[in-house]
Amino acid sequence: MNQNIDWPEKTRDVHTHHFDSTIWDDLKFRDDDIIIATYAKSGTTWTQQIIAQLIFDGDPDLSVAEMSPWLDLRVPPKEVKLPLVEEQTHRRFIKTHLSVDALRFSPKAKYVYIGRDGRDVVWSLYNHHSNANHLWYEALNDTPGRVGPPIGPAPADIRDYWRNWMDRDGFPFWPYWENIRSWWDIRHLPNVMFIHFADLKQDMPAEIRRIAAFLEIPINEARWEAILEQCSFDWMKKNATKTVPLGGAFWDAGAEVFINKGVNGRWRDCLTEEECADYEKRAETELGAGCARWLANGGEVTVNS
């Protein structure tokens, strides 16, 4: 029934200290695969936890980070990672931070894209980056096959971090605007769903039910309260070793620092009115008014917005 749809096609590869997009070329898609897509620090781990809880009826003992790999992360290399993904027997839910044009797209998989205001993203990225230890740098910079410059330490002042990220579009990670724009452009596709960090914060039960409906996962009502509890930030922070990659070994403060605060608006005490206005103008220029409005506030996504 989808024969007349122009499905996205991969047009490029991305190789950086983080990315090796070629792994998607060799993935054997299954018809029920779930792809969790974000820029980064937008609620990815939260969404992975939600989907895991839905699939497994509120099981508190899931090793979600192992079950839901970041496929395009170049560590471990695809020769190691891909066979592990192929061996999975449960319904797979795989994470990506790629833009659509660097991703091999399956018409039969389900794609869940999570958005978050760029200012909140940067504040969370800074926490992630500034707390990383030598193991994180060694894995990203010293694992053979890196293309491009290494990633260096975060500056001491978060305002410097903000300016670099804005002036160099996502530095030192990857471009922000193209990621949002590329997914927004395919929001009309029947197998693509948009959710927003702010909406999850405002009404998590309703958003979980919406996600379940899209993924066609029947909710076990007898386990509903357990699902909600185990998707809360408090529970995830207390049990962070189950949801954070390698149990938090890349952060000296432990897995809990990866989960962080789960709050928005921390930038309000740092950015000036002029800086906020510059960001908002840039968002509208890069994304268009409808997408920029959704990215800032969440809410319903319409094809004509």
C-alpha angles and dihedrals in degrees: 000000000000096000094117095053119108100226119204117265128207110247104170146017126236122213122177139132085289107027138072103162094179091084088078090062090066101039113115102219121219120211093244098046117137119210117199109202131186141141091244136281090026099116099294097140090042091054092046089054092048094051092045091052091050094049095045100038098247100314109176095200102063120131092217098175090057094042094049107042126192093241100194095048104110093219116109095026119249092254087067102032103044097059089052090053092047090052094057112113099187123081102288123235111186130187128224136176094188128118114248095254091059093049130082103234127213120205089207100049122086118239123204114190120194122202133194135173109274092234091059089045092056094049090052092044090053091054089048095047101039092052096048116117134214092277090062092051093045093051095049099037106030104038105107117258101045113153119203131005124333122256112254133203122290117257117255093243117065090208089064088049090052094049093049092048092050099040095044098034106247098346127198092021119035139301114297106192097051091052094054093041095049093054094041089056091062098042089114094065115110094232097050124090128184123210129173132218092229092053091051089052093048099046113001096169092056092046092049090053090049091051091048091051092050092048091044092235113150110227116235097225091195087064097039097107091047090050091052093047093049092049093053119108091236092056094043092050092049090049098034096135088069096053104032123081113266089358091285097303091144093063123062090209088059135239092312092072090059091059089045119168105321091217134126132220101042088131091066092083093051111035121075123230088253092053091049091049090050091052093048092049090048091050092053092046093049099039110020126249097283097051093041090052092050092046091053098043113013120218132127119348115217128186092235097045 
